Amino acid sequence: MRKLLATISTDSPTTSATDPLEDLRGQLERYPADGYPVQHATASFHLGSALLHEGDTDTAQTLLRTAVQLYAGALPLEHAKALNMLGVALRQAGEPAPAVAAFTEAADTFAARKDVAEEGAARFNSGLAWLDQDDLAAAAASFEAAIQLFDPATTPGPAGAVRRELGTVRLVEGDLGRATDLLREAVTLSDSARDTTGYGAAANGLGLALLGSGDAAGAIEAFRAAAGSHPRSVRPLEFALVRANLALALEQHGNASEARVTARHTLSVEGVDPNVAEHAAGVLDRLGPPLAADLASVLQLRTAHAENVTQTETALAELFREELTCLAALPAHLHAVDVGEWMQALLADEDLAADRVAAWLGAVLELPPAATQAIVTAMVDAASTAPPERAAELHALVWRGLARFHPPQAARVEELVRAAARSADFAAWG
């Protein structure tokens, strides 16, 4: 994740409550550049910034260049802010070299005026533009300069972002020790700033650094944290990337069962990057295809270190949320097969079966309505082909599990179960 730090802090002249963009366009006409250079520059700056965020890069560049020219010589601070925003526009347009020039000039002006926060943003942006040109040394120099300008205590978001990018550069360079330290700090700061996307990116980088250092257990923990920040439904490609990395870490740690299951998660994401898919497929090539016994093994491993009932319930809930989200995304004809395997895993330990089924149902209830219906239907279909005694056992546990939930929730699932049983002509569950 490479998000620019671009501050828009000059006083905005907009007053319209209906359409700020039209208001700014009107001000450009009311204050022509030859008669009102400062007012025209300010309106150009704000309109260009707004259009840039809306994706109109070409128009934004024209307006921001106007602001840069009109502010030059008269208002150094505003000139530097316009340069920084012009650099953002240039970088988004795929012109990193002139973007670096704009960021550097802006940063030098901010430095001369002791404006630490604005200088930090410009140095950070310059580092990103150097990365666009694959110049790791120049990028690192910019990030090293920026890292000194953000106080972690007062600006944890930017401070975390700089550490994340610099840590990533050091990781690529092979300086695993420095990378690990920076990315660990980035994780903490992103969490403090409640930057979930930045947290996920930093945790993923930390996992790679730990994996490269041979700490597979630490990498697994980091990748799990990253996965929690990249929900499949919100950021599917990032989710797939992290899951592929997690599969590699699990493989390196010797956990073949969960590595196979996790690799399958990755390959079930629609539109997954080919390189990511290749890594996940490589895990399955080396370890073999997923086995029915893998799920029971994953269940046991996820709860093995739980010290009390609460920890066990938490571990089960996390696992089932992951699995059900992936299962719901699979083609419908695969639902019954996969859910059937999970039913076998849930029932594998008689002493734990009731709690496992209840936790499974809790995760099912958290799914969107269509996904809930698909999984419940698959569960009934799987039971209809199971041995009668096994189907009866699962039926009893499902009804016991539903009794733990609020009546409206339980009633919804009960009706779905009965409807699926009628559709499948499975009288035992109807």
Phi, psi and omega in degrees: 000119182236085182262130180289147171260104184230109184268131174248096188233008172285152184296125182277135180272002185286140179228349184292133178269354185258308183215091183302323181295318178294325177298315180294320177297322177296323179292326176300323179284321182288333183239079179298149186299325184287338180254330183226069187299319183291314180297320180293319179297318181294316178295321178297318180299309183290321178292318178299318179296317181295316180293328177298316179292337178271356176097002179272076188293320184297310180295321179300316179301315181300314181293318182291325175297321177299316179297317179301314182294318184286329179281338187303130176084328183267314185228089186301318183294314179295324176300317180292322178295320178294323177297317180299316180291325175297321176300320177300315180297318180296318180294319179295333179275003179082028180239072187292328183296306176295333176296316177302317180299317180293315180298318183294315178298319179297315182298319180296322178293316178299321180296317180297330181263007178061030178267089191294314184296315180293322177297318179301317179297317181293319178296318178299313180298323178298320178299319178296320180293325175294323177298324178301336180260009179061028177260088185294322182296314179294321178298315180298320179298318179294316180293322177298323177292318182292327185296335179280349190257351179248122179279117181303330183288327184253336179228066184296329180297300177299321179298320177292321181297317180297315180296323179298313182291318178294321177298322179294320177298313181296327177296313179297324180285347179094005177274078189294325180296309179296320179299315181299315180299313182295316183289328175295318176296320180298320178300312181297315182291320178296322177295318179297324180276358182059036177265090186293322180293315177296322178299314180298318180294318180293318180295323177296316177298319178298319178300318179295320179296317180293321179296320178295334179273358180091005180265077184294323180297316177295323179296318179301315179299318180293316180294324177296319178297318179297319181299324179294339180267354180236073179302141181303322183286342184256310181230074187298323182289320176294321176303313181297318180300312182294320180295323176297317178295320178297320178300318178297318180294319178296320177298314181296330181278353178091010180264079186296320183300307182288332176298317179295315180298318182292321177298321178296322175305314183299313184288347179274355181280126179291133177077017181302143179301136182304322180293321178294315179299323180297318179296316180294317179296327178297323177299315180291327177296320183282324186260350183092167182292161179302143179248152178301326181290343181301321185294318177297322178295317178298318178302314182295316183294321183294333183254000186297327185259007178291134184262350180204178183297320182298315179296323178296314180298320179296316180297317179295317181299317180297315181297314184290327175298315179300309186295315184292325177297319179290318181297319182296335181276348180285159175303147186303324184291347178265349184301309185297321180297310183290317179294325176300319177296321179293323178300318177299319180294320181297326185267000187297328180245109185301323183291332184254354188301317183298315180293323181293317179295320178297318179295321177300314180296323177299320178291323177300319181294339180276347182287158171301155185308315182296319179291321177301314180297318181297317182289319179297318178299318179295323179296316179294318179299319179295319180294326183294339180255000180276162174304143185308317182293327179289319179296321179293321178297314180295319179301314180297319181290325177297315181293324176294319180295320181295333180295344180278350185254166179299144183309317180298320178294312181298319181296324180296315180290321178303316180295320177297319179298313183294320179295318179294322180294319178296319180295324181272000183055046183248084188300330183299333180252002183279000000 
